[in-house]
Amino acid sequence: MTETEMPTDAKRGSAGQTFLVGETLYLRGLELPDAKRPAAWRDSPFPIPVERAEEILKKETPAEAERRTTRLVACRIADDEPVGAVTYEISGWRTTQVRVRADRALSAATAAVVKAELLRLVIPWLLMERYLMVVWAEVEGGEPPVAAALEAVGMRPAARLRQAVWRDGARHDGFWYEALHPAWVERLGDPRAAMPGVDPGAPPPTPAPRRPAASLTASDPLPPNVVMVGERVYLRALEPEDGEQIGRWSRQETETFFDNGRAIRSPVIVAHFARKQSEEDPPENSEFAVVLREGNELIGDVGLYGIDWVNRTAETGSYLYRAERRSGGLGSEAKHLLLAYAFERLGLHMVRSFVWGPNTRSAAALRKQGYRDAGRLCWTSFRGGELADDLVFDLLAAEWRANQPSSQ
């Protein structure tokens, strides 16, 4: 029998596939011919030639798999054309975060339908067949078919990040939806039942008064490699040689409020990441050393992580290395310098932050800095034999500007 004589179903790429096949789409692994259609599966709006796409498939995709990140291509059953993708990352064989995308050449309405069908396929499979405790889906707002699909498979909104997405010339909220495995809910109870809800319309807290930002005159001594200057601290680039001091202080940590406990940091690794971020332009992460103006003493770091240059968003983080430097306002001063850098220099629109639920001090600090409670992700980690959650926060540039000291 020749190929032209074969039954139509046998010619289709989905022929014989027993799972992850929907009404119009099916999912499969990446293949080398997919280099011809990188817009369908690559998480970037920027075009690349086929040669570069082949390099990604051969080198970077296997590296992703080693980090337990899986990317599946969505193809139309009718003609096997790639039209989108699903990416998920499994952590500790227990939880996963799912993202779906559609080829940017599709219309907005068609793209939403594609994403909706992919979510209906992959969420029940991950939860009930891969036996994961928690599945999160990170999706864009303003797409009714997507929201309907998530609700149809039993997911509930867990967090809302305001104006996190720039799509079709307008701002849309970003959402985290959550599904808990029913067997674990039956055994442990539903943590969301006793959870205080987050009002999506609630205004952000009024931040505590803060010191006006300082500035340097022509006669002031210029701190080494300075980027932002406050009254008591300044931010500069993290230098590879900072690793020795950071590694030593990590061995002297007295607090145990971290989600994974105290950790010893290697000077070699600190130096590696300091060099790596300096090689990227623009960078995905931008971390700064926090230094006292008096004596140029290194006391901590602050940073922007996962910078999205299209949607103009990033995650913020901060850490003061030495316990005696905490609770004196130095961390908040450094954070506001970081926010000034994010909003005024980089032009970011929104920043977010994730805090381990038991770390009430960090959560309180974020609220004092003007961040708004955006939601809660259940069962992200453990604490003393019990499951713990993560709190989610967000802050808009307009809110931060509205609370600038009157002297500015």
N, C-alpha and C positions, 0 to 999 in steps of 0.2 A: 504494500500500500504506500503510495507516494504521499508527501506532505500535503499536497493539494486535495488528496482524497481522504485525509484524516478528518474525523468528526471535529466540529468547531470547538467543543469543550476541551478536546485533547490539546489543542494549540495554545490554549490560554495558560498563562503562568500560574493561575490559581487551581488548575486541574489537579485533583487528588489531594489538595491541601485540606486538612481536617480541622483547623482552628484558625482564629484571627481572620476569618473571611466574613464580610458583611454583605449587605444588599448590593452595593455598587463598588466597594473597595475591598482589597485584601492587603495584608502586611507581609513583607518578606525582608530578609537581610540585605544589606548593601552588596552590590555586585559591581565589578569593574565597568561594565557598560553604563552604569549610572553617572559616570564622569561627564557624560554628555548632557546631563540635566541636573547640575548641582543646585540650581535654584529650588528644586523640589525638596531637598533633604538637608541643605546646609543652613546653619543658623546665622545667616548674615545677609543683609540687603545688598551687599556690594558684589558685582560680577567678578568671576574669575575665569581664566581660560581652561579648556578641557585638560591640558597638560597638568596644571596645578591641581585640578580636581582629582586626577589620577594619583598624584602624589599624596594627597590627603587620604584617599581610600587605601593606599598601600602602606602608609607609615603612621598617620595620625589616628586613623580609625582603630587599628589594632591596639595602639596605646590607650585609647579611650576604653576599650574592652578590658584591658588590664586593670583599669581603675573602676571596673564594674559599671561603666556607662554603656548603654545599648542604644543603638539607633536603628530603627526599622523604617523601611520605605513603604509608603502607601501607594498602591497602583490601582488604576481602574480595572475592574474585571472585564469590561467590554473590550479594551484594547491594550491592556498591560502598560499604559502610560503612567509614569510616576507623577503624582500630583501633590504629594505631601510627605510627612514623616512624623514618627513618634520617637521621642527620646526619653529614657528613664534611667535613673541612677539608684541602685539598690545599696543601702547602707546596713551593714551588719546582718544581712539576710533577714531584716526585720521591717524596714520601711523603704519607701521609694517616693521620688518626686517625678512627676510626669509632665512633659511639655509636648504639645502637638503643634504642627505648623502646616500650612498649605502653600503651594507654589504661589509666589507673589504675582504671577501673570494672571491668576484667576481673579474674577470679580469678587468684591467684598462679600456679596451674598453667597456665591458658590464656595468661597473659602470657608465661610462659617459652617456651611453644610458638610464640607469635607471634615473639618475639625470635629464636628458633632459626631459623625459616624465613627471616627477614629477613637474618640473617647468611649463610645458605647461598646466598642470592640475590646479595648485594652484594659479599662478599669476593672471589669469583672474578672478578667483573666488573671491580672496581677493579684487581685485580692483573694479570689476563691481557688485558683489553680496554683498560683505561686505561693500561696499561704502567707502572705505578708500581713503584719499586724496593722499597718497604716499605709494608705496610699494618698498622696497629695497630688492635686492637679493645679498647675499654675496657668491661669488663663486670662485673656483680655476681656474687659467688660464691653458692653454695647453689641453683643452678638447673641441674640435670643436663642437661636438653635443650639448653641454651645451650652448655655445655662440650662435649657430644657433637657439636654442629653445628660448632663451631670446629675440633675435631680432625678432623672429616670433610672440611673444606676445607683441611686442611694447616697450620693455625695451631698455634703452640706457646706455652705460657706464657712470658712474658718478665719479668714483675714481679708481685709480690704485695704489696698494701698491706693490712695487717692491720686488720680491724674498720673498714673505710672506709665501710661502707654500713649505714644503719639501715632495715630493711625488715620489715614484719609483726611489729613488736615485738621484734626481735632484731638483733644485730650480725652482719654478714657481711663477709668479706674482699672487696676489690676486686682485679681482675686486669687486666693488660695482656697480650693475646695478640699474637703477631707472625707475619707471613708475609713471606718474602723472595722476590722474583721469581726463578724457577729459572734464567733466563738469566744474571742477575747472579751468582747463587751459583756457576754453572758457570764464569763468567769470573774471579771474584774469590776463590772459595772460600767455604765456610760459616763465618762468623765465630763461630758458636755452638759449632763443633766443638772449638775450643781455648779456649773461654771457661770460666773457673771457675764452677761452679754455685753457686747460692744455696740453702742449706738452709732451707726454709720453717719448720722447727722450731727453727732455731738461735736462741739467746737474743741479745739486743742486746749490743753491747760495753759493758764497764764504763766509764762516763765518767770523765774525769780529774777530780780534786778541784777544786772551784771555790769562789770566795769567797762567803760568805753575803751575801744581799741586804741592802742598807742600808735605813734608814728615816729619815724626817725627824721631828724634834720640833717643838714649837710655837715654839722659839727659833731653829730653823735658818732660814736664808734660803731662800725657795722659788724654785727655778729657774723661768724663764719657761715657761709653758704645759706644765709637766711632767706626764707620765703615769706613768712608772715610774722608780724611782731605784735605782742600784747604788752600789757603793763608789767607783768612779772615773768612771762615765758615767751619764747619764740619757737617757731617751727623751722626746721631745716631738713635738707635731704638726709635720709638714713645712710650712713657711710658703712662700708664693709668692716672698718676697724671698730665700729660700735659693737660688733658681735662679741668681743671679748668681755666687755662690761655687762652686756645683756645676759650672756651665758652665766657669768658669775652671780649676778643678782637673782637669776631664776633659781639658783641653788639656795638662796637665802629667803625665799618667799615664806611668809608666815600665815597667809590667808588660805582657806581651803574652799572658798565659795565657787570655784570654777566647776563647769559641768563635768569635766573629766579629771578633776583634782589638779594638784600642782604638777607642773611639767618642767623638766630641765631642758633648756634650749642650747643647742650646739652653736658655738661661734662660727663654725664652718657653714652651717645652714643659713644662719642670719646673714652672713656675708654673701652667700650665693643669691638669696632673694633680693638683697639690696642691689646687687649688680644686675640681676635679671630684670627688675622693674625699670632700671635706668636705661636698658637697651630697647624698651618698647616705646614707641612714640606714634600715636597716643597710647598710654598704658592702660591695661585692664585694671590694675591696682595701683594706688598711689599712697605710699606710707611715708610718714614724716617722723623724725625725732622731735620730742618735746624737750626743750632745753631751758634752764633758768637763765634769765638775762644776767643775774648777778653771779658771776663766776663761771658762766658757760657750762653748767653741770647738766649732763644728760639725766632725765628723770622718767622718761616714758616714751610712748609713741601713740600717734593717732593715724587713721588712714581711711581712704575711700576704696571700696572693694567691689569688684564686678561692675565697673563703670560701664554704663550703656550710653554710648555717644549719640545714638539715634533718639532714644526715648528720654535722654538727659536725666538719668537716675543713677544711684549708687547706694551701696550699703556702707554705713559708718561703723567704726570701731575705735576703741581707745583703751589704754592700759598704762597705769603708772607703776613702774617697777618696784618702787620702794614704799613700804607701808607708812613710813613716817611722813611721806609727801602727800598722802591721801587725806581727804576730808578737810582740806584747807582751801578749796576753790580752785586749785591749780589745774585739776583735770577739766573742770567746766570752762575755765579760761582757754585751755588748749583746744577743747571741743569747739568753742565758738570761733576760734581762729580757723579751724578746719572747715566749719560751716561757711565762714566768709570766703574762704578759698573756693569751696564747692559752688556756692551760689553766685558770688560776684566775679570770680576769675574764670571759672570753668563754665558758668552759665547753666548749671544743673537746675532742674525744675523741682525735683523731689528727692529726698533721701529716706532710707529706711534703716531699721536696726532690729536685730533679734537678740533677745535676752533669755537666758535660762531662767525658768520660773522661780526656783528657789533664791536666785540672786536678786533679792528685793532692793538692795542698795543701788545696783546699776539701773534697775527699772525706775526707781525714784529719781535718780540723777537725770535720766532722759526726760522725764516729765518736767523737771525743773528747767531743763533746757528748751522746753516748748514742744517736744515730741508728743504726738497723740497716740493713745492706745488704738491699734488697728486690728487686733485679733489675737488668737491663741492657737498654736499647733499642738495637738495632743500626742502624748507618748513618744516624745522625741528622744528621751534619754532615761537614765535611771538615777535614783538617789536613795541610798540606804536600803536597797531591796525593793523599792517602789518606783513606779514609772513617774516621770516628771514631764512637764510641758515646756514649750518655748513661748514667750510673749513677743508680739510683733508691734512695732511702732513705725510711724511715718511723720515727716515734717516737710511742708511745702516751703519753697523759697519765699513766696509772698508773706507767709506767716512769720518767717524769720525776720524779714525786712521790716515788717510792721512793728516788731518789738525791739528794734535797734535803739540804743540809748539816744536821748534827744540831742546830745552834743554832736552826733554824727550828721 
